[in-house]
Amino acid sequence: MAETLNEILNNYIANDTTTKDKLLGAAFVVVNKDGILYQGAAGRTRLAPDSPTFTTHSIAWLASGTKLITTTTLMHLLEHSAPTLTLDTDVRPLVPELGALPILSGFEPASADGSSSNGGSGAPILTPNTQPITLRQLLTHTSGLGVDVADPDLQRWAAHVGRTANVGSCTLEGWAAPLKFAPGAAWYYGTGPDWAGQVLERAVAARGGGGKRTLGEYMREHVFGPLGLRATGFRRREVLTAGGEAADERWVPVAERDAETGEFKEGRVPWPEEPVLESGGAGLYSCAEDYAKVMQALLRAAAGEEEGLVVGKDTVREMLRPQLNETQREWCKGIVFKYGSAAELPPDTPVDSGIGGIMNVADVEGKRRKGSIMWSGMANMRWWIDPETGIGGVLLVSVLPYCDATVLKMYDELERAVYGELVPRWKGASQ
């Protein structure tokens, strides 16, 4: 398998300055519950042909790849907080700022000259939210929250009220956009994991005895430390200098593909290097080796093993259980296929949501089995965990814009190679 995967990686890497239909570099790791089945990388980290080599410990911005680690961290908190705090506890009392968010029900009609009979001038219609908001909803994108920079209605609301902060501000103000609908009514991609991080910080503070702790501090103690993650965190400079290696050798800047020429140009990470608050939805930096360790821990728990785990088997099995009702599933399918979050799946694949990622609830021919969970990041990193087969994979790149066609093609070939060479051999051995 290693030879095949190495060949695929190298086939997609630019050997010179021409980058059309190519990538600068990539890392790919495959794990099962017992360890690494494959790890490899190819290419370079930057535009210049003599740039540092891309490796499995090269560090990039995870963007929404952060969500799996945040979810795992929140599930650890719940295991140690029940029955005071559960997946279905109303968290509005813990985070009043979240509880105060209204529902954006629409906009008042405006006349051609910008006025209306009631003086609304197209003003947003906001109604109080009276429904509970739970961690289950925050972590499955069923809380009603959206992402302001990607939603036309929230952008219109922001313009009307003169708001300048947004989700990328990494502040409560930036996350505090109105709900798109009442909690639980539908599925909609939003800032739920960011608010879940605030639930964790408030819950830990409410215990007393230890003072205020950030989401990142809790992660370091209860996830990064136990799993041996040495290059993951919310502050880029701290992550890059960990382990004693030169920061410039490890960092993978964003490469942005020009829409007209298909060639790469220098891009930038659209995220603050020193965030005010740590974003549980998109704020982590990490490497493929570290990310694979999180997936391995979840696979071990899913298989029923207890030793050395961050969360227990019952918790992980709940994370891997479909969570949505019929209405939520329809919304989910319409959104994730439209915007590319499920781009590695055939468009007729039935999907649901686990806690921490989207699930395919039918086998994908030549690829992952039903019940697999997956997600991706804005800079095109992608991962999947297949509990039925017992394997997971993570691809780390640093490319914009999202859903780069070359990344998707390579990812499909890598996954098909994994299942084509590894899984049949396992099945034959078990018969």
C-alpha positions as CSV (number, residue, x, y, z in Angstrom):
1,M,0.0,0.0,0.0
2,A,2.8,2.4,0.9
3,E,4.2,2.3,-2.7
4,T,0.8,3.0,-4.2
5,L,0.0,5.9,-1.9
6,N,3.5,7.4,-2.3
7,E,3.0,7.3,-6.1
8,I,-0.3,9.1,-5.9
9,L,1.1,11.8,-3.7
10,N,4.0,12.4,-6.0
11,N,1.9,12.4,-9.1
12,Y,0.0,15.5,-7.9
13,I,3.1,17.5,-6.8
14,A,4.5,20.3,-8.9
15,N,8.2,19.7,-9.7
16,D,8.9,23.2,-10.8
17,T,7.1,26.6,-10.7
18,T,4.2,25.5,-12.9
19,T,1.4,24.6,-10.5
20,K,-1.7,24.3,-12.7
21,D,-3.6,21.1,-11.8
22,K,-0.8,20.4,-9.3
23,L,-0.2,20.9,-5.6
24,L,2.9,22.3,-3.8
25,G,2.8,19.7,-1.1
26,A,0.7,17.3,1.0
27,A,0.8,14.9,3.8
28,F,-1.4,11.8,4.3
29,V,-1.7,9.5,7.3
30,V,-3.8,6.3,7.7
31,V,-4.4,4.7,11.1
32,N,-6.3,2.0,12.8
33,K,-6.8,1.5,16.6
34,D,-3.3,0.1,17.1
35,G,-1.3,2.7,15.3
36,I,-0.1,4.1,12.0
37,L,-0.8,2.0,8.9
38,Y,0.7,4.5,6.5
39,Q,2.3,8.0,6.7
40,G,3.8,9.9,3.8
41,A,4.2,13.3,2.3
42,A,5.5,14.8,-0.9
43,G,6.4,18.2,-2.2
44,R,7.3,21.5,-0.6
45,T,5.7,24.0,1.7
46,R,6.0,27.2,-0.5
47,L,6.0,28.5,-4.0
48,A,9.8,28.6,-4.4
49,P,11.1,25.2,-5.7
50,D,13.8,25.2,-3.1
51,S,11.3,25.6,-0.2
52,P,11.4,23.3,2.8
53,T,10.1,19.8,2.3
54,F,6.5,19.1,3.2
55,T,6.4,16.3,5.9
56,T,3.9,14.7,8.2
57,H,5.0,17.1,10.9
58,S,4.6,20.2,8.8
59,I,2.2,22.6,10.4
60,A,-0.8,24.3,8.8
61,W,-4.0,26.0,9.8
62,L,-6.7,23.4,10.3
63,A,-9.7,25.8,10.0
64,S,-12.8,23.6,10.5
65,G,-10.6,20.6,11.0
66,T,-10.5,22.0,14.5
67,K,-14.1,20.8,15.1
68,L,-13.2,17.1,15.7
69,I,-10.7,18.0,18.4
70,T,-13.0,20.4,20.0
71,T,-15.8,17.9,20.0
72,T,-13.6,15.2,21.6
73,T,-12.6,17.7,24.2
74,L,-16.2,18.6,25.0
75,M,-17.1,14.9,25.3
76,H,-14.2,14.5,27.8
77,L,-15.7,17.4,29.8
78,L,-19.1,15.7,29.8
79,E,-17.7,12.4,31.0
80,H,-16.3,14.3,34.0
81,S,-19.3,16.6,34.6
82,A,-22.4,14.4,34.4
83,P,-25.1,14.7,35.6
84,T,-24.6,18.4,36.1
85,L,-23.8,18.9,32.4
86,T,-24.9,16.6,29.6
87,L,-25.3,16.7,25.9
88,D,-29.0,17.8,26.5
89,T,-28.5,20.3,29.2
90,D,-29.7,23.8,28.4
91,V,-26.5,25.8,28.3
92,R,-28.0,29.3,28.1
93,P,-27.6,29.9,31.9
94,L,-23.9,29.1,31.6
95,V,-23.4,31.4,28.6
96,P,-26.0,34.2,28.8
97,E,-24.6,35.8,25.7
98,L,-25.6,32.8,23.7
99,G,-29.0,32.7,25.4
100,A,-29.6,36.4,24.5
101,L,-29.3,35.8,20.8
102,P,-32.6,36.4,19.0
103,I,-34.0,34.7,15.9
104,L,-33.7,36.5,12.6
105,S,-37.2,35.9,11.2
106,G,-36.9,38.1,8.1
107,F,-36.8,41.7,7.0
108,E,-39.5,44.4,6.9
109,P,-40.5,45.4,3.4
110,A,-39.0,48.5,2.1
111,S,-40.3,50.8,-0.6
112,A,-38.4,51.8,-3.7
113,D,-37.0,54.9,-2.0
114,G,-35.7,52.9,0.9
115,S,-38.6,53.6,3.3
116,S,-41.6,51.6,4.3
117,S,-45.1,52.3,5.7
118,N,-44.1,51.5,9.2
119,G,-40.7,53.1,9.0
120,G,-38.8,49.8,9.0
121,S,-36.7,50.6,5.8
122,G,-36.0,46.9,5.4
123,A,-35.0,46.4,9.0
124,P,-34.4,42.9,10.3
125,I,-37.2,41.2,12.1
126,L,-35.8,39.8,15.4
127,T,-37.8,37.6,17.7
128,P,-36.6,36.3,21.1
129,N,-35.5,32.7,21.3
130,T,-37.4,30.9,24.1
131,Q,-36.0,27.4,23.3
132,P,-33.2,25.6,25.1
133,I,-29.8,25.4,23.4
134,T,-27.9,22.2,24.1
135,L,-24.4,21.0,23.5
136,R,-25.8,18.3,21.3
137,Q,-27.3,21.0,19.1
138,L,-24.1,23.1,19.1
139,L,-21.9,20.2,18.1
140,T,-24.3,18.9,15.4
141,H,-25.1,22.3,13.8
142,T,-28.8,22.1,14.8
143,S,-28.8,25.1,17.2
144,G,-29.9,27.6,14.6
145,L,-26.6,29.4,14.5
146,G,-25.0,30.3,11.1
147,V,-21.7,31.8,9.9
148,D,-22.2,35.5,9.3
149,V,-19.6,35.9,6.5
150,A,-21.2,33.0,4.4
151,D,-24.9,33.9,4.9
152,P,-26.6,36.6,2.9
153,D,-29.3,37.2,5.5
154,L,-26.7,37.6,8.3
155,Q,-24.6,39.9,6.2
156,R,-27.7,42.0,5.5
157,W,-28.5,42.1,9.2
158,A,-24.9,43.1,10.0
159,A,-24.9,45.9,7.5
160,H,-28.2,47.3,8.9
161,V,-26.9,47.4,12.5
162,G,-23.5,48.6,11.5
163,R,-21.6,45.6,12.8
164,T,-18.0,45.3,11.9
165,A,-17.0,42.2,13.9
166,N,-17.5,38.7,12.3
167,V,-16.7,35.1,13.0
168,G,-13.1,35.7,12.1
169,S,-12.7,38.2,14.9
170,C,-12.6,35.4,17.5
171,T,-14.6,37.4,20.0
172,L,-18.0,37.0,21.5
173,E,-19.2,39.9,19.5
174,G,-18.0,38.3,16.3
175,W,-19.9,35.0,17.1
176,A,-23.0,36.8,18.4
177,A,-25.1,36.8,15.2
178,P,-28.8,36.1,15.4
179,L,-30.1,32.5,15.0
180,K,-31.4,31.5,11.6
181,F,-34.2,29.4,13.2
182,A,-35.3,28.1,16.5
183,P,-32.9,25.6,18.1
184,G,-33.6,22.1,16.8
185,A,-35.7,23.1,13.9
186,A,-33.2,22.3,11.1
187,W,-29.5,21.7,10.3
188,Y,-27.4,24.7,9.4
189,Y,-23.6,25.1,9.4
190,G,-22.7,27.6,12.0
191,T,-20.6,28.7,15.0
192,G,-21.9,26.0,17.4
193,P,-18.4,24.6,18.1
194,D,-17.2,28.1,18.9
195,W,-19.9,28.6,21.5
196,A,-19.3,25.0,22.8
197,G,-15.8,26.1,23.7
198,Q,-17.3,28.9,25.7
199,V,-19.6,26.4,27.4
200,L,-16.5,24.5,28.4
201,E,-14.7,27.5,29.8
202,R,-17.7,28.7,31.8
203,A,-18.4,25.1,33.1
204,V,-14.8,24.7,34.3
205,A,-14.8,28.1,35.9
206,A,-18.1,27.3,37.7
207,R,-16.4,24.3,39.4
208,G,-14.1,26.7,41.2
209,G,-10.8,25.8,42.7
210,G,-8.7,26.2,39.5
211,G,-9.4,29.7,38.3
212,K,-10.2,30.6,34.7
213,R,-9.0,28.2,32.1
214,T,-9.2,28.5,28.4
215,L,-10.3,25.9,25.9
216,G,-6.7,25.4,24.8
217,E,-5.5,24.9,28.3
218,Y,-8.1,22.2,28.9
219,M,-7.1,20.6,25.6
220,R,-3.5,20.5,26.5
221,E,-4.2,18.8,29.8
222,H,-6.8,16.3,28.8
223,V,-6.3,15.7,25.0
224,F,-2.9,16.8,23.8
225,G,-0.9,15.5,26.7
226,P,-2.5,12.1,27.0
227,L,-2.3,11.5,23.2
228,G,1.2,12.9,22.8
229,L,0.3,15.8,20.5
230,R,3.4,18.0,20.3
231,A,2.5,20.4,17.6
232,T,-1.1,21.5,18.0
233,G,-2.6,24.7,19.5
234,F,-4.4,27.9,18.9
235,R,-1.4,30.2,18.7
236,R,0.7,29.7,15.6
237,R,4.0,30.9,16.9
238,E,3.8,28.7,20.0
239,V,2.9,25.7,17.9
240,L,5.7,26.3,15.5
241,T,8.4,26.7,18.1
242,A,7.4,23.6,20.1
243,G,9.8,20.6,19.8
244,G,12.8,22.7,19.1
245,E,12.6,22.7,15.3
246,A,13.0,25.9,13.2
247,A,9.6,27.6,12.8
248,D,10.2,28.5,9.1
249,E,11.0,24.8,8.3
250,R,7.7,23.6,9.7
251,W,5.2,26.3,8.7
252,V,3.0,25.8,5.6
253,P,1.6,29.1,4.4
254,V,-1.6,29.2,2.4
255,A,-1.2,28.9,-1.4
256,E,-4.1,30.4,-3.3
257,R,-5.0,29.1,-6.7
258,D,-5.8,31.8,-9.3
259,A,-9.2,31.3,-10.8
260,E,-8.2,32.3,-14.3
261,T,-4.7,30.7,-14.7
262,G,-5.0,27.8,-12.3
263,E,-1.6,28.7,-10.9
264,F,-0.8,29.3,-7.3
265,K,0.1,32.6,-5.8
266,E,0.9,33.6,-2.2
267,G,-2.1,33.7,0.0
268,R,-2.7,34.4,3.7
269,V,-4.4,32.6,6.5
270,P,-7.6,34.6,7.1
271,W,-7.4,34.2,10.8
272,P,-5.8,36.2,13.7
273,E,-2.4,34.9,14.9
274,E,-3.2,36.0,18.4
275,P,-6.9,35.4,18.8
276,V,-8.9,37.2,21.6
277,L,-10.8,33.9,22.2
278,E,-9.9,30.4,21.1
279,S,-12.1,29.3,18.3
280,G,-13.4,25.8,18.8
281,G,-14.7,25.9,15.3
282,A,-11.7,26.9,13.3
283,G,-8.7,28.1,15.4
284,L,-6.2,25.3,15.7
285,Y,-2.9,24.8,13.9
286,S,-1.5,21.2,13.7
287,C,0.2,18.6,11.6
288,A,-0.9,15.3,10.1
289,E,0.9,13.2,12.6
290,D,-0.9,14.9,15.6
291,Y,-4.3,14.8,13.9
292,A,-3.9,11.1,13.2
293,K,-3.4,10.4,16.9
294,V,-6.8,11.9,17.7
295,M,-8.4,9.6,15.1
296,Q,-6.6,6.6,16.5
297,A,-7.8,7.3,20.0
298,L,-11.4,7.5,18.7
299,L,-11.0,4.3,16.8
300,R,-9.7,2.5,19.9
301,A,-12.7,3.7,21.9
302,A,-15.1,2.7,19.1
303,A,-13.6,-0.8,19.2
304,G,-14.3,-1.0,22.9
305,E,-10.8,-0.6,24.2
306,E,-10.3,1.4,27.4
307,E,-6.6,1.9,28.1
308,G,-5.0,5.2,27.1
309,L,-8.2,6.8,25.8
310,V,-9.3,10.4,26.1
311,V,-13.0,9.4,26.1
312,G,-14.7,6.1,26.7
313,K,-16.3,3.7,24.3
314,D,-19.9,4.7,25.1
315,T,-19.0,8.3,24.5
316,V,-17.4,7.6,21.1
317,R,-20.3,5.3,20.1
318,E,-22.6,8.2,20.8
319,M,-20.4,10.5,18.7
320,L,-20.7,7.9,15.8
321,R,-24.5,7.5,16.1
322,P,-26.8,9.4,13.6
323,Q,-28.2,12.4,15.4
324,L,-30.7,14.1,13.0
325,N,-34.4,13.9,12.5
326,E,-35.9,13.8,9.0
327,T,-36.1,17.5,8.5
328,Q,-32.6,18.1,9.8
329,R,-31.3,15.4,7.5
330,E,-32.9,17.1,4.4
331,W,-31.3,20.4,5.3
332,C,-28.0,18.8,6.0
333,K,-27.9,17.0,2.7
334,G,-28.9,20.1,0.7
335,I,-26.2,22.2,2.3
336,V,-23.2,19.9,2.5
337,F,-23.4,18.8,-1.1
338,K,-24.1,22.3,-2.4
339,Y,-21.1,23.8,-0.7
340,G,-18.6,20.9,-1.0
341,S,-18.4,19.7,2.6
342,A,-19.3,16.2,1.3
343,A,-17.5,16.5,-2.0
344,E,-15.8,13.1,-1.6
345,L,-19.2,11.4,-1.6
346,P,-21.5,10.7,-4.6
347,P,-24.3,13.3,-4.5
348,D,-27.0,10.7,-4.0
349,T,-25.3,9.4,-0.8
350,P,-27.7,9.6,2.2
351,V,-26.1,11.6,5.0
352,D,-26.6,12.3,8.6
353,S,-24.6,14.0,11.4
354,G,-22.7,12.4,14.2
355,I,-21.3,14.5,17.0
356,G,-18.3,16.1,15.4
357,G,-18.8,15.4,11.7
358,I,-21.1,14.4,8.8
359,M,-21.8,10.7,8.3
360,N,-22.6,8.7,5.2
361,V,-25.3,6.2,6.2
362,A,-24.7,3.9,3.2
363,D,-21.6,2.3,1.9
364,V,-19.7,4.2,-0.8
365,E,-18.5,1.8,-3.4
366,G,-14.7,1.4,-3.3
367,K,-14.4,3.7,-0.4
368,R,-15.6,4.1,3.2
369,R,-18.4,2.0,4.8
370,K,-21.7,3.2,6.2
371,G,-21.5,5.0,9.5
372,S,-18.2,6.7,8.6
373,I,-17.8,10.3,9.9
374,M,-15.9,13.0,8.2
375,W,-15.3,16.8,7.8
376,S,-12.9,19.2,6.2
377,G,-11.3,22.6,6.6
378,M,-11.4,25.8,4.6
379,A,-7.8,25.3,3.5
380,N,-8.7,21.9,2.0
381,M,-7.5,19.5,4.8
382,R,-9.9,16.5,5.0
383,W,-10.4,13.5,7.2
384,W,-12.6,10.4,7.7
385,I,-13.1,7.8,10.4
386,D,-14.6,4.5,9.4
387,P,-15.6,2.5,12.5
388,E,-16.9,-0.5,10.6
389,T,-13.6,-1.1,8.9
390,G,-11.6,0.3,11.8
391,I,-9.5,2.8,9.8
392,G,-9.3,6.5,9.4
393,G,-7.3,8.9,7.2
394,V,-6.3,12.6,7.2
395,L,-5.0,14.6,4.3
396,L,-3.2,17.9,5.2
397,V,-2.7,20.6,2.6
398,S,-2.8,24.4,2.8
399,V,-4.7,25.5,-0.3
400,L,-7.4,28.1,-1.1
401,P,-10.1,28.4,-2.2
402,Y,-12.1,25.6,-0.6
403,C,-12.9,22.5,-2.6
404,D,-9.8,22.7,-4.8
405,A,-10.4,20.3,-7.7
406,T,-6.9,18.9,-7.6
407,V,-7.1,18.2,-3.9
408,L,-10.4,16.4,-4.3
409,K,-9.1,14.3,-7.1
410,M,-6.0,13.2,-5.2
411,Y,-8.0,12.6,-2.0
412,D,-10.4,10.3,-3.9
413,E,-7.5,8.3,-5.4
414,L,-5.8,8.0,-2.0
415,E,-8.9,6.7,-0.3
416,R,-9.7,4.3,-3.1
417,A,-6.1,3.0,-2.9
418,V,-6.4,2.4,0.9
419,Y,-9.6,0.4,0.5
420,G,-8.5,-1.3,-2.6
421,E,-5.3,-2.7,-1.1
422,L,-5.9,-2.8,2.6
423,V,-9.5,-3.7,3.3
424,P,-9.8,-6.8,1.1
425,R,-6.7,-8.3,2.7
426,W,-8.2,-7.7,6.2
427,K,-11.5,-9.3,5.1
428,G,-9.7,-12.3,3.7
429,A,-7.8,-12.8,6.9
430,S,-10.9,-12.7,9.0
431,Q,-12.8,-15.4,7.1
